[in-house]
Amino acid sequence: MMNGFIGEFFGTMILILLGAGTGASINLKKAYAKGSDWTYVTISWGLAVTMGVYVAGLLGSDGHLNPAVTIGFALAGLFKWSLVGPYLAGQFLGAFVGAALVIIQFYPHFKETTTEEDGNQVGIFATAPAIKSAFANFLSEVIATFAFIFILLNLGDFTQGLKPLIVGFLITAIGMALGSTTGFALNPARDWGPRLAYTILPVPNRGNTHWEYAWVPMVGPIVGGAIACFLEVSLV
């Protein structure tokens, strides 16, 4: 249980440190990567997931880093319910701490970036829709997460060998193909932990945190992950 918590905590922390760090780099004033394109974003998030899975696996967890994976696996009988609590705690706490480290790293750039229009926005840390439509946004997250977890299920133990790199390629592919509608949360912890950090920590010139949208990256991925897991079990 403790290994699961520790692995998920540090793995998710690294995932968010690198992923939200990408968000800060492309948005905040005077960061060298400001204005980089969607390809940069998707590759960076893919590599962030790869490194997080490697860390989590080394520290003794299954490398879920994602409540949609943990809950979906458990609902389909693929993961012990007794481990769900420690895994979820590690994921959400790790995501919060990873975001806090990004705030520290880029603190001078947050001070320099005085408005949302300039780039000081919750999108550095969390997801937002390209077109606001609650049902369409929800479906986007369901479909993208379904595709992600359905493919993931066919990789076996994805913490071993080069498989974390394959998971990273998968994230990049999902992001490029399906992620441009909502920012491809795929992961409630990846959205809620950093969104909370941006909300409650002393970020200079903080923009709107848009909690009214936060149900989409929480519920959509869990539904999509559960569908993928039940389908996989029914087909095997």
N, C-alpha and C positions, 0 to 999 in steps of 0.2 A: 504493500500500500504506500509506504513512504517513498520507495523508489519511483513508483508511478507519479506521485505528487512532484518529487524533485525533478524528474526527467521532463514532465510536462511544463513545470514552472520555467526551468532554464531554457528548454527548447522554444517555448512560446515567447519568452523574453527576447531571445535572439531573433526570432521571426519578426517581432514587432520593431525591435531596435533597427533592423535593416530595412524592413518594409516602410514603417512610418518615417524613418530617416530618408528614404527615397522621396516620400511626400513632402518633407521639409525642404529637401534639396531642390525640388522642381518648383516650389511655390514661394519660398521666402526671398526677400530682397538680398542681393549681394552674395547669394550662394551660387557657386560656379555652374551648377546644373539647372538653374532656374530656366523654365520654359522648355525643358526637354519633352520629347513626345511620348505617345502611348506605348511604343515599342520599348523604350527605356523603362517605363513603368512596369510593364508585364514581365520583362526579363529580370528586372530587379526583384520583384515579388517572387518570381519563380526561384531565384537563387536564395532569397531569404527563407523560403520554405525548406529548400534543400538543406541549408545549414542548420535550421532549427531541428529538422528530423534527425540529422546526424548527432547533434548534441543530446537530444532526448533519448535516442537509442543507446548511446554510450552510457547514459546515466540510469538506464534501467527501465524506461517506459516503452510503450509500443509506438511512440512517436505520433500520436493522434494530433496534438496541438490544436484541436478543434472540437467543440461540443457537438457539432453536427455528425462528426465521425464517431465520437464516443457514444452518444445517445442512440444514433442509428444502429451501430453495431450491437449495443445492449438490447434494443427493442427486438432485433432479429435473432437474438440468442448467440451472437458472435463474440460477446464480451461480458465479463462478469459484472453484475449490477453492484457488487460490493466495492468495485473499483471506480465506479462512475463518479462518486462524490470527490475523492482525492484528485481524479483526473480533471474534473471541471474546476475545482479550486485552483489547481496548478495553472490551468489555462488562463482563467480570468485574471488571477494575480500576476502571472507572468506577463500578460499583455499590458496590464496597467504599469508595471515596473519598466517594461521596455519603452512604453510611451514617455514615462517620466525621464528616462535617460535621454530620449530624443529632445525633450524640452530643455534639459540641461545643456546638451551639445549645441543646440541652435539658439540658446537664449539671446545672444546679441542680435541675431537675425530676426527674432520675434520682436525685439525692441525697435529694430529698424523698419519692420513691416507694420505700418500703423493701421491699415484697414483691411477688411475682407477683400476688397477689390484689388488690393496690392498682393494678396496671397495669404494673409494671416487668417486662415479659415479651418473649420473642423475637418474639411476634406484632406488635410495633411494626415490626419489620424484615423478617420472613419470614412464610410462610404456615403455617396449621395447620388440621386438619380439624374441622368442627363435630361429626361423628360419626366416631370412629376405626374405620376399616375399610380395610385396606391396598388391597385390590383395588378397592373402590368409590371410594376416594380417587384411585387411579391412573386409573380410568376417567373420573372427573370431570374431571381435568386433560387427559386425552386428548380428550374431547368438547369441552370449552370451548376448548382451543387449536386443535383442528380447525376449529371454527366461526370463530374469530378469523382464522386464517391463510387459510382458504378465501375469506372475504370480502375480506381484505386483498389477496389476489392479483388481485382484480378491480378494484382502484383504480388500477392502473398505477403511475406514479412518485408514491409517496405523500409525498414531501418537498416537492412543489411547490404553490404557491398555497394554497388553503384545505384541501387534502387532509389535512395533519396534524390539522386540526380534526376532519375526518371520522373519522380514525383514533381520535382521542380519544373521539368519540361512540360509536364501535364498542366501545372498551374499557369505557365506561360501560354500554352495553347488555349486553355479555357479563357484566360484573360483577353487574348487577341481575338478569339472567335465570338465569345459571349459576354465578355466583361464590360464592354463599352456602354451598356445601358444603365448599369447601377454602380459600376466600380468594382464588381465581383467580390462581394464580402466573402461568400462561401463559408463563413466562419463567424458565429456570434461573438466569440471572445475577441477575435481580431478587430471587431467593430466596437463592441461595448466597452472593453477595457481601456483602449486609447481614447474613446469618446469621453469616458468618465474622467480620465486624466486631464484632458484638455478643458473639461468643465470645472474641476475643483482645484487644480494646481494653479499657482500664480503665474500664468502665462501673460506676458505684456501684450496689450492691444488685442486681447482675445475676441474672436468673432462669435457669431451665433452658433450654438452647439446642436441645434436641430434635433432635439430628442423626439419631436413628433414623428420623425421618420424612422427612429431606431427600432421599431417593432419589425420592420421589413428584414433587416439583416439578422435579426434574432429568430424570427419564426420561419422565414423562407428557407434558409439553409437546413434547419432541423427537419422540415417537411421533406425537402428534396433528398436529404441524406437517408431518412427513414424509407422513402419509396425505393431508393437504390438498393438498400440492404434487403428489404423484403423481396424485391424482384430477384436479386442475386440468389437468395436462399431458395426461392421457388424454382429457379432454373437449374440449380445444381442437383 
